[in-house]
Every structure is written in C-alpha cells, then in structure tokens.
Amino acid sequence: MRFVLVSGNRAWGGSEELWSATAAVLASDGHSVTVFKSGVDDSEPRIRRLRALSCPIRDLARFPLMPRRLFALVRLLSSGAAYAHEILRLLIGLALSRRPDLVVVSQGGNHDGYPFAEVCRRLNLPYAIVSQKASELYWPADWQQQTIAAVYRSARACFFVCEHNRRLTEEQLGFPPPRAAVVRNPFLVPWEPRTDWPDDRHEWRLACIGRLHPKEKGQDLLLRVLARRRWRDRSLAVTFYGDGLQRTSLERMAHNLGLASVTFAGFVRDVPAIWSGHHGLILPSRCEGLPITLVEAMLSGRVPIVTDVGGNAEVVEDGATGYLADAPTEDALDDAMERAWNERHRWREIGAAAAARIRTLIPREPERCFAKHLVELVSSLNYAARRTQRL
C-alpha cells in the first residue's frame, strides 16, 4: 500500500510522535511511505529512522536552491507567504507523485492543518485527519469554517487522541466528525511496571514536563501557587523539563518570586531517568490533548496532579489514581496540590494504582495499533472501489 503522511508542525513535539512512529511501522511492514513535513530536522532520531527505512522525506519549508537560513528569514518577515509556499509545495508534490492509497494529515490542534487536507480534497485523494489537541482557546474563524467543514466531511476517517477532543471538535464544527475514532500516542518509557520509588524521607519532588509555553502549558499558574506562603515552607521541589520561547521569562518569574525550590532542567531525552528522581507529575495546563507525559508518569508508577483539561480526566480518577484540579486557575491548582500533599503518604500506593489503570486504557504499542487502523481503512476503501467498478 502507498501511504503519504503530512505534518505542518515546524517544531518537534509530542504531536509528531504518532505519525512518525506509525510511518516507521508501515515502512517496516513493506508499505510505501512518503513524508511531507514543515521544517525537517535531520538530527531528529525519528527522521533518521525513517530515512534508514528508505522513506522519502520532503521538507515543505524549503525553497529550491535557497539556503535554509534565508528561507527562515523569509518566514520571519512574512509567515503568511511562507505558509502559502508550504501548501503549494505539498500540492505540487502530491500532484506529481503516484497516487497514494491514503494521505494522513497530522495536526497539532484540530484545525491548524486544514489547508493541507484541503489540498488532498481538491486533488480528490483519499485522506484521514489526526487531531492531537482541541481547546476552547482556539476556535476557527467564521471565514475558515466553510473549508474546515468541507475538509472534515470529506475525510475518510477522523482520529482524535481523546474523547474530549472529538466532542469539542463536534461543537466547533456544528456536526459530528464522520468516521471518528480515538487513537493513542506512543510513549517513551518501558511498558513493564517499575517497582522503584525515590527516597522521600527529606523532600518530595514533582516534575513539570512540557514545552515552556504558559499560554497552553500554564507554568505561570504553578509558579504563583508555589509562591504562596504555605508552599514556601514545605519540603517540596519542582523541576521544569522542556524548552520553549518563554523559558527565560519563566526563569525570571521564578527568580523574582524567590522560589529556591524550583529548577529548570531543559529538554531531556531520557524520560525514564526523570522518574527515577521524582515522585509525581504536575501539569498546570490550560489546554491539552492527552499528554504523553501524563501517560508516561502513570506507566512509571508516579502520582499525577493535573488540571481537568483535554483528556486528563478520562485517565485520572481524582483521589484514586491521581489528583484533578477543577480548572486551570491558581486556586483550583492550589486545592488539588493541597489534597495531594495531605495524602503524600499514599503517593506510592496511588502511583501503583495509576500504573495499573493506564495499562487498561493505552495499548502496549499504540503506533502499531494505528498502523493497523490505516491498513484496514485502505483495504475497505479499495474493496469499496472494486465493488463500485463491478457494478
């Protein structure tokens, strides 16, 4: 079978894990896989893996014969022109290629990739949409709605990483996404349960993992809570893992608040090592899909403290497998943290319950499950086409 995978995300984050891992599975199984991505980073291990599997990878954010740095300058001066160029590159690339059995368009949100799907619709190519996030913070403008609706209606399948995202997308579209299904993202920790537990005799440690982007990830909420008097006097330390455009400002905020128990550790590839030294995860997010880091923390037997956004409440049962803040606000987060702190003697027990629970919700190899979905989808499309021809 011939698959094309498209990602318009110009950086590498959690939203890139599913399509890239699935592409590797499909290629390993002997299928033809071509990738179109904005901003290909050849040092990224997943990209190197796909190249080793002989998958053609086309960088949408390139202009023939133009140096990367010069194109980056063009993008900086006119993001609209650069985006239009990426759409044109995809249009030409698909039009000149052998017709694929299926194009999979991966979105960081639930409508940011619709121009790429519209290219497929215009070329009458079968395509599926993957939405990694849906949020009340991001509603499509009215002038976009007609095209977005057409793109979703024509999709052969619409995949979401949690039920919340599917439901919110339905509200934003005004109709149920057709042929919708929930799929899961791959994770970077072992499937086998951990039995270790960090020393908690002198200090409790929480990890806050994610892109340093307060608008979505809410790190500023957590810093303000930690600045409250009762938290200053407690033996609780928080480590922020990740990078982003707001790292310096968050570090300055922590410094100005006098938070000596807060550390910024940057981006770390060794995720299991994080859980060797931390007792729990704290995510003060304002919006999410289903955070991979939440799944990883639960698989690792660590207690999650998260806001009730995205699919968090679909996997965390408050007080049993973690703690839910009712909303992404300082007071709600403070309340969830307080309840967790008062039951810190149960954290290991709750972490074990979280580990057992998440294994009933997430498959051992999500990328292989998704690849199977796609192969079955193509098989059904081909069968329907052959039947139509006979009639």
C-alpha positions in Angstrom: 0.0 0.0 0.0 1.1 3.6 -0.6 0.9 6.0 2.3 1.7 9.7 2.5 2.0 11.3 5.9 1.8 15.1 6.2 2.8 17.3 9.2 2.6 21.0 9.1 4.2 21.4 12.5 7.5 23.3 12.2 8.9 22.1 15.5 9.2 18.6 17.0 6.9 17.9 20.0 4.5 15.3 21.3 2.2 15.8 18.3 4.9 14.4 16.0 5.3 11.1 17.8 2.3 9.2 16.4 2.6 9.9 12.7 6.4 9.3 12.7 6.3 6.1 14.7 3.4 4.8 12.6 5.3 5.7 9.4 8.2 3.6 10.7 5.8 0.6 11.4 4.2 0.9 7.9 7.6 1.1 6.2 9.0 -1.8 8.2 6.0 -3.9 7.2 6.8 -3.3 3.5 4.4 -0.5 2.6 5.5 2.6 0.6 5.7 5.6 2.9 6.4 9.2 1.8 6.6 12.1 4.3 5.9 15.8 3.8 6.8 17.9 6.8 7.5 21.5 7.5 10.9 22.1 8.9 12.7 18.8 8.7 15.4 18.4 11.3 17.9 15.8 10.1 19.3 15.3 13.6 15.9 14.2 14.9 16.2 10.4 15.7 12.7 9.7 14.2 13.7 11.4 11.0 16.9 9.4 10.8 14.9 6.2 11.5 12.6 7.0 8.6 15.5 7.7 6.2 17.1 4.4 7.2 13.8 2.7 6.2 14.1 4.5 2.7 11.2 6.7 3.3 11.3 9.8 1.1 11.0 12.9 3.3 10.1 16.2 1.6 10.6 19.5 3.6 7.7 21.8 2.9 9.6 24.7 4.5 12.2 24.8 1.7 12.6 26.8 -1.4 14.6 25.1 -4.2 18.2 26.4 -4.2 17.5 28.7 -1.3 19.7 28.2 1.8 17.7 27.2 4.9 18.7 30.4 6.8 17.5 32.6 4.0 14.1 30.8 3.9 13.9 31.1 7.7 14.3 34.9 7.3 11.6 35.0 4.7 9.3 33.1 7.1 10.1 35.6 9.8 9.3 38.5 7.6 6.1 37.0 6.2 4.7 33.9 7.8 1.7 34.0 5.5 3.8 33.9 2.4 5.9 31.0 3.9 2.8 29.1 4.8 1.3 29.6 1.3 4.6 28.3 -0.1 4.3 25.1 2.0 0.8 24.5 0.8 2.0 25.0 -2.8 4.9 22.6 -2.2 2.5 19.9 -1.0 0.1 20.5 -3.9 2.9 20.1 -6.5 4.4 17.1 -4.6 1.2 15.2 -4.4 0.1 16.1 -8.0 3.4 14.8 -9.5 3.6 11.7 -7.3 2.0 8.3 -7.9 -1.5 8.3 -6.5 -1.4 7.2 -2.8 -3.9 4.8 -1.2 -4.2 7.2 1.7 -2.9 10.5 2.9 -2.7 11.1 6.6 -2.7 14.7 7.7 -1.4 15.2 11.3 -2.4 18.4 13.1 -1.0 19.8 16.3 -4.6 21.1 17.0 -7.9 20.2 15.4 -7.9 22.7 12.5 -4.4 24.1 12.0 -3.7 21.6 9.3 -6.9 22.0 7.3 -5.2 23.7 4.3 -3.1 20.6 3.8 -6.2 18.4 3.9 -7.9 20.8 1.5 -5.1 20.1 -1.0 -6.0 16.4 -0.8 -9.7 17.2 -1.1 -9.1 19.3 -4.2 -6.9 16.6 -5.8 -9.6 14.0 -4.9 -7.2 12.0 -2.9 -8.4 9.8 0.0 -7.2 11.2 3.3 -7.6 10.9 7.0 -7.1 13.6 9.7 -5.3 13.2 13.0 -6.1 15.8 15.6 -3.7 16.0 18.6 -5.4 18.7 20.5 -8.7 20.6 20.7 -9.1 23.6 23.0 -11.6 26.3 23.9 -8.6 28.7 23.5 -8.6 28.1 19.7 -11.8 28.4 17.7 -11.6 28.7 13.9 -12.7 32.0 12.5 -16.0 32.2 10.6 -14.3 32.7 7.3 -12.4 29.4 7.8 -15.5 27.4 8.8 -16.8 26.5 5.4 -13.5 25.0 4.2 -12.8 23.3 7.5 -16.3 21.7 7.5 -15.8 20.5 3.9 -12.4 19.0 4.9 -13.9 17.1 7.8 -16.9 15.9 5.8 -14.7 14.5 3.0 -12.2 12.8 5.3 -12.2 9.0 5.1 -11.6 9.0 8.9 -11.0 11.5 11.7 -8.8 10.4 14.5 -8.5 12.1 18.0 -6.3 11.3 21.0 -9.1 11.6 23.5 -12.9 11.8 23.6 -12.8 15.4 24.9 -11.1 16.5 21.6 -13.6 14.7 19.5 -16.5 16.2 21.4 -15.2 19.8 21.3 -14.4 19.4 17.6 -18.0 18.4 17.1 -19.1 21.6 18.9 -16.8 23.8 16.9 -17.9 22.2 13.6 -21.6 22.1 14.3 -21.8 18.4 13.3 -20.2 15.1 14.4 -16.8 14.4 12.7 -17.5 11.5 10.3 -15.9 8.1 10.9 -14.3 9.4 14.1 -12.2 7.2 16.4 -9.9 7.7 19.4 -6.3 6.6 19.0 -3.3 6.8 21.4 0.1 8.2 21.2 3.4 6.3 21.6 5.3 6.7 24.8 9.0 6.8 25.8 9.0 4.7 29.0 9.1 0.9 29.4 5.8 -1.0 29.3 6.9 -3.2 32.2 5.8 -1.7 35.6 8.5 -0.1 37.7 9.0 -1.2 41.3 11.4 1.5 42.4 10.4 4.6 44.4 12.6 7.7 45.0 13.7 8.5 48.6 11.0 10.6 50.2 12.4 11.0 53.7 13.7 14.6 53.3 12.0 16.0 50.2 9.1 15.4 47.8 9.8 16.1 44.1 7.4 16.8 41.3 8.3 17.1 37.6 6.5 19.5 35.3 7.2 18.3 31.8 6.3 20.1 28.6 7.0 22.9 26.2 7.7 26.2 28.1 4.7 28.0 26.8 2.5 29.4 29.5 -0.5 30.2 27.3 -1.1 26.5 26.9 1.0 24.7 29.5 0.2 27.1 32.4 3.7 27.1 34.1 2.9 30.6 35.3 0.0 29.3 37.3 2.2 26.8 39.1 4.9 29.4 39.9 2.3 31.7 41.5 0.9 28.8 43.6 4.4 27.8 44.7 4.9 31.4 45.8 2.1 31.2 48.3 3.3 31.1 51.9 2.3 27.5 52.8 4.2 26.1 49.8 7.3 28.1 50.6 7.5 26.4 54.0 7.1 22.8 52.7 9.8 20.3 51.6 8.5 20.2 48.0 10.7 20.7 45.0 9.6 21.2 41.4 11.7 20.6 38.3 10.6 22.0 35.0 11.6 19.9 32.0 11.4 21.2 28.4 12.3 24.2 26.4 10.4 27.0 24.6 10.2 30.6 23.6 9.2 31.6 27.1 11.9 29.8 29.1 13.9 32.9 30.0 10.8 34.8 31.1 9.6 31.9 33.3 13.1 31.6 34.9 13.0 35.3 35.6 9.5 35.0 37.1 10.7 32.2 39.4 13.7 34.3 40.4 11.6 37.4 41.1 9.2 35.3 43.2 12.1 33.9 45.2 11.4 30.3 44.5 14.5 28.5 45.6 12.8 25.1 45.3 12.3 25.4 41.5 14.7 24.2 38.9 14.7 24.4 35.1 16.4 21.4 33.7 15.8 22.0 29.9 15.0 19.3 27.4 15.9 15.7 28.4 15.6 12.7 26.1 16.0 10.1 28.8 12.4 10.2 30.1 12.7 7.1 32.4 15.6 8.8 34.2 13.2 11.7 35.2 11.0 9.2 37.1 14.0 7.8 38.9 14.2 11.0 40.9 10.7 12.3 41.1 7.6 11.1 43.0 5.0 12.7 40.8 4.0 14.8 37.8 2.3 18.2 37.9 0.7 19.7 34.8 -1.0 23.1 35.3 -2.1 23.1 31.6 -4.6 25.4 30.2 -5.2 23.1 27.2 -4.2 19.6 26.2 -5.0 16.6 24.0 -4.0 13.6 26.1 -0.5 14.5 27.3 2.1 11.8 26.5 4.0 12.8 29.7 0.9 12.0 31.8 0.7 8.5 30.3 4.4 8.1 30.9 4.2 9.2 34.5 1.3 6.8 35.2 3.1 3.9 33.4 6.1 4.7 35.6 4.0 4.4 38.8 4.2 8.1 39.7 1.3 10.2 41.0 -0.2 12.8 38.6 -1.5 16.2 39.6 -3.2 17.7 36.6 -5.8 20.2 35.5 -9.1 19.0 34.2 -8.5 19.9 30.5 -8.3 17.8 27.4 -8.4 14.1 28.1 -6.8 14.2 31.6 -10.0 13.3 33.4 -10.5 10.4 31.1 -7.5 8.6 32.5 -7.1 10.1 36.0 -9.6 9.3 38.7 -9.4 12.0 41.4 -8.1 10.7 44.7 -7.6 7.2 43.3 -5.1 7.3 40.5 -4.1 11.0 40.9 -5.5 14.4 41.6 -7.5 16.7 39.3 -7.7 20.5 39.6 -11.2 21.5 38.6 -10.0 24.3 36.3 -6.7 25.8 35.1 -6.7 28.5 37.8 -4.4 29.2 40.7 -7.0 28.4 43.4 -8.1 25.2 41.7 -4.5 24.1 41.2 -3.6 25.0 44.8 -6.6 23.0 46.1 -5.5 19.9 44.1 -1.9 20.2 45.3 -3.1 20.6 48.9 -5.2 17.5 48.7 -2.3 15.6 47.2 0.2 17.0 49.8 -2.1 15.9 52.7 -2.1 12.4 51.3 1.6 12.2 50.3 2.0 9.1 52.5 -0.3 7.4 49.9 1.6 8.6 46.8 3.4 5.3 46.1 0.1 3.4 46.5 -1.7 5.9 44.2 1.2 5.6 41.7 0.8 1.9 41.6 -3.0 2.3 41.0 -2.3 4.7 38.2 0.1 2.3 36.6 -2.5 -0.5 36.6 -5.2 1.8 35.4 -3.4 3.3 32.4 -2.4 -0.1 31.1 -6.1 -0.8 30.6 -6.5 2.4 28.6 -3.4 2.5 26.5 -2.2 -0.3 24.2 1.4 -1.6 24.6 2.3 -0.4 21.0 -0.1 2.5 20.0 1.8 3.1 16.8 1.2 -0.5 15.6 -2.4 -0.2 16.5 -2.8 2.9 14.5 -0.9 1.4 11.6 -3.4 -1.5 11.6 -6.2 1.1 11.6 -4.8 2.7 8.5 -4.2 -0.6 6.6 -7.7 -1.7 7.4 -9.0 1.6 6.2 -7.2 1.4 2.9 -8.4 -2.2 2.5 -12.0 -1.1 3.0 -11.6 1.8 0.6 -10.1 -0.5 -2.1 -12.8 -3.1 -1.6 -15.5 -0.4 -2.0 -13.8 0.9 -5.2 -13.6 -2.6 -6.7 -17.2 -3.2 -5.9 -18.3 0.1 -7.5 -16.4 -0.8 -10.6 -18.1 -4.2 -10.9 -21.5 -2.5 -10.6 
